[in-house]
Amino acid sequence: MGDIEFLIAVLFAAAVLVRLADLISIPYPIVLVVGGVAIGLFPGLPAIELEPEAVFLIFLPPLLHASGFNASPQELRAATVQLFSLTFVLVLVTMSPWRSCRMRSSTG
């Protein structure tokens, strides 16, 4: 299977997974991630390597845009405290390993 055929097959699988997510009332990003993991574990498929910058530039913005477009302003206002606290905590949790590695490398 060539690269173009594989790309078309993956796009078709994504369309089917989004439709399946609609039918079973699960957010489509969750179904896409589970489907992507399943496709990635399937033996015999070509290995595709993506740079992290490509993921952030190509795939993440449409997902965030769609989620923001479908978000209810009233629900966002009601969850403001939880959103800000989760954001703050998750940023600290993400920074902690980087900071500890950075401190070890500068002292050694």
C-alpha positions in Angstrom: 0.0 0.0 0.0 1.5 3.4 -1.0 1.5 6.5 1.0 -1.4 8.1 -0.8 -3.6 5.0 -0.5 -2.7 4.8 3.2 -3.6 8.5 3.7 -7.0 8.0 2.0 -7.7 4.9 4.2 -6.8 6.8 7.4 -9.0 9.7 6.4 -11.9 7.3 5.6 -11.3 5.6 9.0 -11.4 9.0 10.7 -14.7 9.9 9.0 -16.2 6.6 10.0 -15.0 7.1 13.6 -16.5 10.6 13.8 -19.8 9.2 12.6 -19.6 6.4 15.1 -18.9 8.9 17.9 -22.1 10.8 16.9 -24.1 7.6 16.9 -22.9 6.5 20.4 -22.8 10.1 21.9 -19.2 10.1 22.8 -17.0 13.2 22.1 -15.3 12.5 18.7 -11.8 13.4 19.9 -11.9 10.5 22.3 -13.0 8.1 19.6 -10.4 9.4 17.2 -7.6 8.9 19.7 -8.8 5.3 20.5 -9.1 4.6 16.8 -5.7 6.0 16.1 -4.1 3.8 18.8 -5.9 0.8 17.3 -4.7 1.7 13.8 -1.2 2.2 15.2 -1.2 -1.2 16.8 -2.3 -3.0 13.6 0.6 -5.0 12.3 1.8 -4.6 8.7 0.9 -0.9 8.3 3.6 1.6 7.3 5.3 3.5 10.0 4.6 7.2 10.0 6.6 9.6 12.0 5.3 13.1 12.7 7.2 16.0 14.2 5.5 17.4 17.3 5.3 20.8 15.6 3.3 19.3 12.8 0.7 18.0 15.3 0.5 21.3 17.0 0.2 23.2 13.7 -2.1 20.8 11.7 -4.2 18.7 14.0 -4.7 20.6 17.3 -6.1 23.9 16.0 -9.1 22.3 14.3 -9.9 20.2 17.4 -9.7 23.3 19.6 -11.7 25.4 17.2 -14.5 22.8 17.0 -14.6 22.4 20.7 -14.7 26.2 21.3 -17.4 26.6 18.7 -19.6 24.0 20.3 -19.0 25.3 23.9 -21.8 27.0 25.7 -20.9 30.4 27.2 -23.1 29.8 30.2 -21.4 26.5 30.9 -18.0 28.1 30.6 -18.9 30.9 33.0 -20.3 28.4 35.5 -17.1 26.4 35.3 -14.7 29.3 35.4 -13.2 28.5 38.8 -12.6 24.8 37.9 -11.1 25.7 34.6 -8.7 28.2 36.0 -7.7 25.9 38.9 -7.1 22.9 36.5 -5.2 25.1 34.2 -2.9 26.4 36.9 -2.4 22.9 38.5 -1.7 21.2 35.1 0.8 23.9 34.1 2.7 23.4 37.4 2.6 19.6 37.0 3.9 19.9 33.5 6.7 22.3 34.6 7.9 20.3 37.6 9.7 17.4 35.8 11.3 19.9 33.4 12.5 22.1 36.2 13.9 19.1 38.2 15.8 17.9 35.1 17.0 21.4 34.4 18.2 21.8 38.0 20.0 18.5 38.0 21.8 19.3 34.7 23.0 22.7 35.9 24.4 21.4 39.2 26.2 18.4 37.7 
